[in-house]
């Protein structure tokens, strides 16, 4: 199935920690003011650092939380991570003295099944066991309602990541794109790119038809940006913006190379590499 890079999923959680609490406890719907994202580093006696993807503190005062959730994004099966997860949970428990649970976001069904297996430290009955709570694709709703998507843009984008290879994925993508319309610059630039990168060829074409059908109020604004005349220029400017947001310093030659490219496929290929590239050579490399 199409995947968002690990860091992209981590960023969704950091931008909207209630995304995790609402999916884990849908019946509680904890208020946003009581959910805080925090540092997730743990240091052992040998000064080795262990860093979880995220730590969510629950309670009005983040200095004295009533509970905590260690969050991990897992895209592959990695036996070593199950050992690290134990350390991730113990650290916040020692620091805050509150109940701590481990939540693993795994959008691949096989990885989700693996991640949910209990982790036992010993062999005796009643011994210490950690059972991760897993947010897999079946736990993430297919968000097609535009108003629901606008209320929770991160959930809408995550919904695309979970259901991009299913029939009707274009409707999920359409809702997610609508939700990005009024976001701040960083999220409003990156989230549409996440969505488009997730869709396969069939879903992209179906999405384009929906965008051009005139059935949606926001169709004209977004279509001009991504599908109408001037698409190449728009793609080039978007790529430059993505590179700048990632922290890359572009030379005049780099800008000319991007703006001078006339093939959308090439611009899209470069844009997909931005999320994981550490250098410009990795973005532009053939």
C-alpha positions in Angstrom: 0.0 0.0 0.0 1.2 3.6 -0.5 3.0 4.9 2.6 3.8 8.3 4.1 7.5 8.4 5.3 8.0 7.8 9.0 8.8 11.4 9.7 5.6 12.6 8.0 3.4 10.5 10.2 5.3 11.6 13.3 4.7 15.2 12.3 1.0 14.6 12.0 0.9 13.4 15.6 3.1 16.3 16.9 0.8 18.8 15.1 -2.4 17.3 16.6 -1.8 15.0 19.6 -5.6 14.7 20.1 -5.5 12.6 16.9 -4.1 9.7 19.1 -6.3 10.2 22.1 -9.4 10.4 20.1 -8.6 7.2 18.2 -7.6 5.3 21.3 -10.5 6.5 23.4 -13.3 7.5 21.0 -15.8 7.4 23.8 -13.9 10.0 25.9 -13.0 12.7 23.3 -10.6 14.5 25.7 -10.5 18.2 25.4 -7.5 19.6 23.4 -6.6 21.8 26.4 -5.8 18.7 28.4 -3.6 17.0 25.8 0.1 18.1 25.5 2.9 16.9 23.4 6.2 16.6 25.3 9.8 15.5 24.9 10.3 11.8 24.6 13.9 11.2 25.4 15.1 8.6 27.9 18.7 8.5 29.2 20.1 5.3 30.8 23.0 4.9 33.2 25.5 4.7 30.4 24.2 8.0 28.9 22.8 6.3 25.8 19.8 8.2 24.6 16.5 6.5 23.6 14.0 8.7 21.8 10.4 7.7 21.2 8.6 9.4 18.4 6.3 11.3 20.8 5.0 11.6 24.3 1.5 12.8 25.0 0.7 14.1 28.5 -2.9 14.1 29.5 -4.2 16.6 32.2 -4.7 20.3 32.5 -1.2 20.7 34.0 1.5 19.0 31.9 3.9 19.1 34.8 1.6 16.7 36.7 -0.2 14.6 34.1 -2.9 12.1 35.1 -1.7 9.7 32.3 0.8 9.6 29.4 0.9 8.0 26.0 4.2 7.1 24.4 3.6 7.2 20.6 5.6 5.3 18.0 5.1 5.2 14.3 6.1 1.8 12.9 6.3 1.2 9.1 8.3 -2.0 9.2 8.7 -5.1 11.4 11.8 -4.5 13.6 12.4 -6.9 16.5 14.8 -4.4 18.2 12.1 -1.8 18.6 10.1 -4.0 21.0 13.0 -3.8 23.4 13.2 0.0 23.0 9.5 0.3 23.6 9.9 -1.1 27.2 12.5 1.7 27.9 10.2 4.3 26.4 7.4 3.4 28.7 9.4 3.1 31.9 11.1 6.5 31.5 7.9 8.7 31.6 6.6 6.5 34.4 9.6 7.3 36.5 9.5 11.0 35.5 5.9 11.7 36.1 4.7 8.8 38.3 1.5 8.4 36.3 0.1 5.5 34.3 1.9 5.2 30.9 0.7 3.3 27.8 2.4 2.6 24.5 0.5 3.5 21.3 1.9 2.3 18.0 0.6 3.7 14.7 1.1 1.0 12.0 -0.8 1.5 8.8 0.5 -1.8 7.2 -1.8 -4.6 8.4 1.1 -7.1 8.8 3.1 -4.6 10.8 0.0 -3.7 12.9 -0.5 -7.4 13.9 3.1 -7.8 14.8 3.2 -4.5 16.8 0.2 -5.6 18.9 1.7 -8.7 20.3 2.3 -8.6 24.1 6.0 -8.1 25.1 6.9 -10.3 28.1 10.0 -9.7 30.2 9.9 -13.1 32.0 8.4 -16.6 31.8 6.6 -16.8 35.2 2.8 -16.4 35.4 1.8 -12.9 36.3 5.2 -11.5 35.2 5.6 -8.0 33.7 4.0 -7.8 30.2 3.6 -4.7 28.0 0.7 -4.9 25.5 0.9 -2.1 22.9 -2.2 -0.3 21.8 -2.1 -0.3 18.0 -3.8 2.2 15.7 -4.0 0.2 12.5 -5.9 1.0 9.3 -9.1 -0.6 10.6 -9.1 1.8 13.5 -8.9 4.9 11.3 -12.2 6.0 9.8 -12.4 6.7 6.1 -13.2 10.5 6.3 -15.2 11.6 3.3 -17.3 14.3 5.1 -15.6 17.7 4.3 -16.8 19.3 7.6 -15.4 16.4 9.6 -12.1 16.8 7.7 -11.9 20.5 8.3 -12.4 20.0 12.1 -9.5 17.5 12.1 -7.1 18.0 9.1 -4.5 15.6 10.6 -7.1 12.8 10.9 -8.2 13.5 7.3 -4.6 13.1 6.0 -4.1 10.0 8.2 -7.3 8.6 6.7 -5.8 8.9 3.2 -2.7 7.1 4.4 -4.8 4.3 5.8 -7.3 3.9 2.9 -5.4 5.2 -0.2 -5.5 1.8 -1.9 -9.2 1.1 -1.3 -12.1 1.8 -3.7 -13.3 5.3 -3.3 -10.0 6.6 -2.1 -10.5 9.7 -4.2 -13.4 10.8 -2.0 -11.2 10.5 1.1 -8.4 12.5 -0.6 -10.9 15.1 -1.7 -12.0 15.7 1.9 -8.4 15.9 3.1 -7.5 18.4 0.4 -10.5 20.6 1.3 -9.4 20.5 5.0 -6.0 22.0 4.1 -7.4 25.0 2.4 -7.3 27.4 5.3 -4.3 26.0 7.3 -1.1 27.9 8.1 1.6 27.9 5.5 3.6 24.9 6.7 0.7 22.5 7.1 -1.2 24.0 4.1 1.8 23.4 1.9 2.9 20.0 3.2 -0.4 18.2 3.7 -1.6 18.4 0.1 1.7 17.0 -1.0 1.3 14.1 1.5 -2.1 13.4 0.1 -1.1 13.4 -3.6 2.0 11.3 -2.9 -0.2 8.6 -1.3 -2.6 8.1 -4.2 -2.0 5.6 -7.0 -2.5 6.4 -10.7 -6.2 5.3 -10.8 -7.2 7.2 -7.6 -5.3 10.3 -8.9 -7.3 10.3 -12.2 -10.5 9.8 -10.3 -9.7 12.7 -8.0 -8.9 14.9 -11.0 -12.4 14.2 -12.4 -14.0 15.0 -9.1 -12.0 18.3 -8.9 -13.1 19.3 -12.4 -16.7 18.3 -12.0 -17.6 21.6 -10.3 -19.5 19.8 -7.6 -17.5 21.4 -4.8 -17.1 25.1 -3.8 -13.4 24.9 -3.3 -12.9 23.1 -6.6 -11.8 26.1 -8.6 -9.1 27.3 -6.1 -7.5 23.9 -5.7 -7.9 22.8 -9.3 -6.1 25.9 -10.5 -3.2 25.0 -8.2 -2.9 21.3 -9.1 -4.8 20.4 -12.2 -5.7 23.4 -14.4 -3.5 25.4 -16.8 -0.2 26.3 -15.3 0.2 23.0 -13.4 3.9 22.8 -14.2 4.6 26.2 -12.8 2.6 25.5 -9.7 4.3 22.2 -9.1 7.7 23.9 -9.5 6.9 26.7 -7.0 5.5 24.1 -4.6 8.7 22.1 -4.8 10.8 25.2 -4.0 8.6 25.9 -1.0 8.9 22.3 0.2 12.7 22.5 -0.1 12.8 25.8 1.8 10.5 24.4 4.6 12.8 21.4 4.9 15.8 23.8 5.5 17.7 23.3 2.2 19.5 26.4 0.9 18.8 26.7 -2.8 21.3 28.4 -5.2 20.1 30.4 -8.2 21.1 27.5 -10.3 18.9 25.1 -8.2 15.9 27.5 -8.6 16.5 27.8 -12.4 16.7 24.0 -12.7 13.4 23.6 -11.0 11.5 26.4 -12.7 13.0 25.4 -16.0 11.6 21.8 -15.8 8.6 21.3 -18.0 7.7 17.7 -17.0 5.3 17.3 -14.0 6.5 13.7 -13.5 10.0 14.9 -12.8 8.8 17.6 -10.4 6.6 15.1 -8.6 9.5 12.6 -8.3 11.7 15.3 -6.7 8.9 16.4 -4.4 8.4 12.8 -3.1 12.1 12.6 -2.2 12.0 15.9 -0.2 10.3 14.2 2.8 13.2 11.8 3.4 16.2 13.4 1.7 19.0 14.8 3.9 20.8 16.6 1.0 19.9 18.3 -2.2 21.8 15.6 -4.1 19.4 13.0 -2.7 16.5 15.1 -4.0 17.9 15.6 -7.5 19.8 12.4 -7.9 18.7 10.1 -10.7 
